[in-house]
Structures are given as structure tokens and as C-alpha cells.
Amino acid sequence: MPHDIFISYSRKNKDAVLPIKNEIEQRLGLTCWIDLSDIPSGAENFKEKVIPGINGTSIAFLFFLSKEVQESEYALKEIGFAKKRAKKRVILVRFNDDEMTDEFYFDYQNSDIIDWRIPEQKGKLLRNLSEWSPHAPSSGSRQSNTTETLDFGKALAQHLDKWLPWQKFRLITGIQFKDNNGNVRMTGHVVGSQWGVFLIGYETSQNLAESRAATPHLPSENEIEEFAALIADRCEVSREDVKYLFAIPGNLEMSNLPNWALPEFGVIDYLKRRMKKPDELNWEKNHREIIKALESLPMTHFGRESNILKHFKAGTLDEIEDGAALLAWADDPSEQLLDAAEEACKSLWRFGNGRAAEGVRAWFRVMADRGNVLAMDHYGWLLDGSDNERVLWFRKAAELGGAHAQNSLGYCLQTGKGVQQNRDEAIKWFKASAAQGNRYGQASLAGAYANQAFAGLPPNRDEAFRLYRLSAEQGLHDGQYHLGECYEKGIGTPKNLAEARRWYEKAAKQGKEEAQKAIERLETCRTLDFGMGAFKLRKIPGKEPQPAFWMGETPVTQAQWAGVMGNNPSVFKGDDQRPVENVSWDDCQTFLTKLNALNEIRQSGLSFRLPTAEEWEYACRAGGEGPYCRLKDETEITEETLGLVAWFSDNSDGTTHPVGQKEPNAWGLYDIHGNVGEWTQTADGDKRIERGGSWKFPAQFCFASGWGSERPSDRHDNLGFRLCASFI
């Protein structure tokens, strides 16, 4: 018996495949051949049952992929016969997570495979089956009268193309959505471009004449989602790019709309409500009025500001360009939208899309000519090569009370760009901007207080901190970054590394590169400065079974020892940045006790100690596996290249050297080999282990794995120590 679709599957998957078969038949009105009688496998049944079934198929051969069906010796034979001999359309369909076998993967890895579980792919399959069907109605049999919608769509596409030529708008018509019985439920007409599509109209197809006299059919939410997926497939865009979904039929009262439809009612309905003669939507007769209505279309109907901002902030060229296109619909824009648009325009120039950027700049000029002081400021910044004209726009907006422009004018006066330098007047405008609560003005004035850049403005670290905080709390990434600096360095506030990191993270999320570098610095490097020589620590990453810990960037210097102990026992003096030596293990414990007792150390949350021998070797190697350490470029140090990182007997001239003069290892530790040996916390009987070699010994005594041991009371002119720290 002739049928439309042949379904091949494993009888073990019958419970999963049968509902799919039923849905295809019910929705499209097609007939499916499927083995429901558990035909025994074998060559005879293949010839008598399967081959005639494939030959009798008029539309497609659907092969449902599963582990079980791929194990059948006849699976590949069925597909091969259907494709090569019977010349049928062969479609592979996934309905579970089973992987392809090697044999199937070799033959069909590049084939189009439909996943029934994904709505977009399911919709594509159903649409294709419907279009391939010999029963599908011809375009001339549609009941919908779409002349008005199509005429308007063409005019709208032309208008949009004139405004935004880089988007290449086009009209796409006749997208059908069918119900479970295969009847055309809706026919959609969209205007599309590379940034997505929006539906300008749809016609319901159930006795249209009656539906126009009564309340039109309103599709369900599920139907809308499937229709949107179908539109996305037809227009070759992603589902997320189908925007502004429905233009509601004109006779449907707004009060009858369900909640999901209220924000998205359509452009035709909107324009009809704006027209003087709503029954006439004729492009030739009243195109000026239509254009005026389009140009004033509220953002609530053609994408909200949040949507535009999302496009701008995403940062890729396509998304920035999407936001630029949407600007054509924005009227009386907000500060937030203007800021985002300015950044977008700069990005478009940087990416080389000058035509799109020019369109945004022209939009700024229109807004500026209307008296929008924010647009004046942004337009001024986007002018090419004319600092003098830029200053004129800034001054015009500043004198009209524009806080943005007041800060911009202050910047020009401060730097002398486009105007004679006048720092006193610059401060006046910074203060005027900050007094209005403008975050840019607050940050500029804070910088003047913090950096002492103006002779007539006394430094005021407390005021700098206050203004940076106000600016940061309004979301300005520069303010957030500098507030992080205040907390890290103690400018106008006690040091607080946790708060510093929090504000750096906020700035980094907005793309502030310096903030990201500051976070990385806090994550891998800490500096504690108590007026006795800064202690720089490096974070040593953990690896099972070794947890993460902090270690001194260099051996303890003579300056650091003297700052804590009040003396310098070293043999080699003359530069207090040399490593301290001639100290015993017991002396180191006394130093650590005094250091940990300092108020500043207790407040930092750190507790200092000596590293264990295992910690020292792990930190020394920095992920390397050779005899010496590994560098940042992943080079392994060898005996021939040891001089890059170490002072040892071949190059030391018989003395210690100031720390940090050689290259660090991959984790930022200097002098980890040579210069002075380093005490560890680990015992060797009644002795303590030392690591690292020194200025006195040859290269083979400086191995990462090398070690010696001394009595806790012993002192030597080539033996010092390095701090290790943990948070308490």
C-alpha cells in the first residue's frame, strides 16, 4: 500500500518512536509505514517486507538512530538501498543520547542529522515533510488576503534599507505554520536582516472572513514558540534573533490580549492607531506620515533599551552593529543608552565598519540639534580631527547645564586639547559636573585631589576617596578601579584588600584592563609595607596533595631583618637589599615571632613561618620536572643556563648579591637557586634541612632536589631564609 514516510527503527525503541510517528501523522496528515508487527529479521523478510515498504514511500525514509538499531546487520543495508537504489530522501533522526558506532560514524558523520528533541530542528523536519508532500496546498489556494501587509512590508524594508543600508533588509513572505491536522494555521510575513527578523503581519487561516467579523484566532504560547522556530529556520537565523514577534490582527482589541502578547503588539496595528485615516495604510498616499510614525516609534514597541544595551555590551562586531541598527528607532534617549551608543560607535570605527559608525554619529547629531545636551557631548567626542569644534560643542552643552559636557570641557581645559590650557577653569567645570552627581565629573575631581595635579587645589585624600566612591557606586568603571586602588593602598581609608578586590572585579566586568591586572596581582602577589622594607609575597598554586600557600618573592633582605630585629648580623654588608645571612634556624624563629606580633601583620590575616622542605622544592620547580626550576615561558633551566636565575660559584665573585637581579621562576620567585641557601622548617634528626645552594657552591649543589642539614644554632655566611605565609 502506498505511503508517505518509511520509518526504520529498532523494535526495542518502539515506545519512544511510536509517539513521534503518531505526531507526524496527526500534524501533517501523512501516512507512515512502520514495523509494528515485530517482523523477524533475516534476508527473506528484508526482501519481502522492507524493500517493498521503502519502494512504496513517496516523501522520505526516516532512520531513527539508537544503539540497538546500529547493531543490526541490516541497518546500513536499509539506508544504502533507500538512498542509492530507491532514490529516496534519507533523514537520520536522533531521539536519545546514543552515540554513533564507528561504522555509522565513518559513513554518515557529515550527514544532516535531525534531533527531534530540539524544537528548531523538529520544526524544520515537519516543515520539510509538509513541503515535500504531494498533498500540500499550492500558494494560489491560500485563503489569506495579504496584499496590505505585503505592500507595507516592502515599503518598510525599503525605508529601513535607506536608514541602515549596511543591514541589507529584505521582505520574506508566506511562512506557514500548520496545526496538528496539517491545515495552514497562520501565514507570516517578516522583514529580515543580518541582525534578525521581526514579524510585520500574520494572517490566521481558519475561515478568515468569519474571523475578521468576530474575534480573530489567537495562537497558544506553544504554537508561537514553534512558529518562531520555523521563522528562524526559514530566515536562516537563530531562534534568539526572531525579535518583536507578532503583529496582532487589526480588529483585536488590546484588552483581549493575553499577558504574553502585551509587550509585543505589532507595528501595523501601532501605525494604524497613529494614522489620521486608520483604514488607509497606503505608502504612496501618506508615506510622510508613515515615516514620521516610524521615526517616533517608542522603544517599547521596537526593542527596549535593555535589549540595545545587551547588544552593545556583548562586545562583538555583529552585536555592536545590531545595537547601532536599533538606534534608528530611539527617540529622546537616556543617558545610559547614549553612553552605550558612544562606545559602540568607537568600536565600530575600530573594527573598520565606518559606514555603520557614521550612521550612529549622524543620529547623535540629530539629537544634538534637538537640544539634547548628552548627545552634544557624545557628538563632540565622535568628531574626527577637530579639537576646536569639539570644544565648541562641549562648551555649548556645559553652559546649558550638561553635566557630561562640563566634565568633558574640564578635561580639554586640563590637557589643553582644542583650547588654551587653564587648570583653574578646568577645576571649576569638574566641580560643576560633580555637584550634579555626574560620575565622570566626580572621578575627574577625585583624581585632581588624589594626584595633586593642580597647583591651586590642595591635596585631599579623604575627599578623593569620597568622590571615587560616589562615582564607583554609579557604575563608572574608572571610579571602581580607582576606588579599588584606594582600598589597596590606603588612600583616604584603611587598607582593605577584600574591598579592593571587590571593586576591581566590578571594574573588570566592564572591560577595565587595569582592573583585571590588579586582580591578577592580588591573586598572585601581595605587598605588605610597614616602613621596614616591603614584604612581597607570591601565591604558589596548589596541586594534590599540596595546597596553595604564599611564599616570599625573594629571600629576606638585610633591610627587612633590621626593620624587625634592629640589627644586621650579615657578613656581606654594603647594600641592604642583599639577603640577610649568618643567621641560625633559632634566629629565624625569633624573627618570625616578632614579625607575627606586629599589629599590621595580625590585621592582614597572615601568619608567617618557614616553608617545609617539600613546599620549598614544589615552589622552586614551579611546575617543572627538570633538575632546576621552570621559567614563565615554560623553559626548563639546565646547568648551562643556571646563570639566568642564580648566583653560584661560577658567577658570584665570592659574595652575595642584591636580591631580584636575576630572572624569576615561572611563579615569580627570585634567587630560588643560589645567592644564599634557605632554612626550612623540616627536621633531619636533631638538625634542620636547608635548600637551594648558594654563592659558594657549584651548579650541581643548586638542584631543586638538593639539600643539606645544619644544627639549629649554626650560622654561615651563605645561609639565609625565605618567608612562607598562610591565612589564619
Phi, psi and omega in degrees: 000129180300148179210169185271318189228136173258128181248121178251131183199172174270136180300339177290343181256017186303317183297332180274325186276325185303316177299327179292316178301316180296321181294319178299316181293317184288320185282324186255351181068028181256162177253140182241135171270126180212141180283100178254359184253013179054057178301128179299142178285158180144161185298319183296314180292327178299317181287320187278330186250308189287311183299315176298324178298318179293317181297330182276007183274133182259339187245300188201157174253113180259122179250115183270110184289132171201166178301318185291317183292329179289340179282346181286136179291346182262355184299307181293329178295318178300311182297316181298316179296314182298322187277316190265321184268310183277348178058044179262156172291125181249124181234124176270132185236127173267142174222001175211188186265011180299138179274161174288143170289164181302320182295315178293319182299320181296320185274329192231018182297331182261008180281155173288121181242125180269130174259109184300336184282345181263117186306318181298318181287321176300314179299321179298315180298314181298318180296316180297316179299321180294316182291328179283344185294135175291347180271354185297138180291146177286162182297333181287345183269358181295144182274345189286134173262105190246016186302313183298314181296316182292319178300315179294320180301318179298315181296319180295316179299319178296318180296315180295321180295328178290320180286319188230069189296335182288348182272342177055063180292147177213158178260131178238125187236165170073029177280117186261145172233125186252153178274185184297340180265006179085004179278145178292117183269318181214149171236123185253154178226124186233152167258126185233162175205185181292346179262010176129187180226154169224144185280121179268347179183152170217154178241129172278149193244016178261097181050071190301323181299317180290321183294331179286331177283329179254198177283124182298154176295133178247121183292158179282168179299317180297319179296322179297317180297317178292322178296319178297319177297321179295318177298317180300317180293315182296323183269358178059047173231170177282162180301323181294340181274358175273102188251164171052063206295310191235133168265106187292140177307144191299333185267010178270117182293144181299329181293341181270356182286139173289168185301322184294338185267342188303317183286348193239024182294156202272169185291323180295313179300318180298314182295320179300324180289336181271341185284148175292325177240086188297342180279349181244111175243074187248118186297319184291320185285319186226045183295328180296319180292323178296315179300316180300318179294320178297317183292337179257012184300123183297151180297336180293346182251339178233056177091129182274165179303322181301324179293317180296314180298324178298318179296315183296315187287341181297327168095343179277159185301315182300317184287324176296320180292325175302312180297322178298320179297320182293338181299335180301339182261357185272135178229138182053062188289158179277168178299319182298317181291320179295319178299315180295321181294322178298314179297322180297316181298317178298319180295320180296321175297317183296322179282353178092006179266072185294330182293317178294319179296322179298323178297319178293318180297321177297323177296319176300319182295319177301314180296320180295317179296336176280358178096011179283110186292330176295316179295324176303315181297311183292322178298320177302316181293333184269000176290138182267126167066020181223084180295324181296315179295323179301314181297324178300317178294319180298315183293320179301313181290323181296318180290339174275001177097010180287114184293321176302311184292327177299318177293319180296318178295320176301319178298315180298319179292326179292319186264346182078023179271113178079002183199155178296136183298131180209092188288330177296316178291326177301315179298322180300316182286325175300316181294320179297319179293314181296324180296336177273003180081016181286126186294327178290316177297320178299316181293321180295316180293322177299318179298323178295319178292321185282322188264356178054042185277350186238124183298326183274004183240109182295142180298143181210092185294326179294318179291324177300315180298317182298315182289320176299321180294316178300316180295317182296319182292342175270003173094008180284124186293328176296316177297320179296318179296313182290330174295320174301319177298320179301315180290324181289322187258355180076039180269106178075005182199153175300149178300138180206096186293330179295316177293322178301313180297319182302316181285326174300319181296321178298317180292321181295325179296337178265009174094012179284107186296321180298327179292320178296320177295323178295320178297314179298323178295316179294326181289329186244348184214131175235139177240123178245115184239112182242026178079012181232023186099123185292135174263114179258128182244146175243137178279126179262115185296146181278156174203127184310132003268012186269116176285163177293150177204173180250144182221148180300136180296328179225166168300155178301131183271168177296326179294318180293319178298313182296324180297327181269316189264339180082010178213175178220101183277002189294151175279317183265099180255188177112339176212114187287001173266003169291155176291143174291139176219182184063036177239138180276170175298321178295321177300320180298321179295323176295317177302313182296320179298316180291319181297314182291342180278347181294140180302320182297323180290317180299320180290335181285343181082010181258151173229121184269149179202179170274149176288154170287165179298323180291317178298319182298312182295319179300315180292323180297313183294327179053044178088356180278168181232005180273189181288338180237195185279172175251143179266174182300327180277012177072011173290136176268127178290137177242178179298325181289332183252011183301330181298343177294329187241350192223148165262116178222188192300333182286339186225002188273346185058030173071030182206166172283168179224154178306143185289157173080013181270341177263177179287146176277167173281183186298337181257016171083017180265126178265153174056031180289334169252138171073196186065280170228148170292162187230125175299147170237171181280345190282135181270149171232084190069236178266011178251176177235141186280140173242153184225160164103346185072186182200184178300339188274338191252155176287176188301322184291349176265002181252015179304151174298328181269353183288151179201160173221179178216146181224160174292148183303337183265355184288145176231138180218152182282003176235022184229118177232216180197166179230142181282148169234147185220147174228153175276140180247000000 
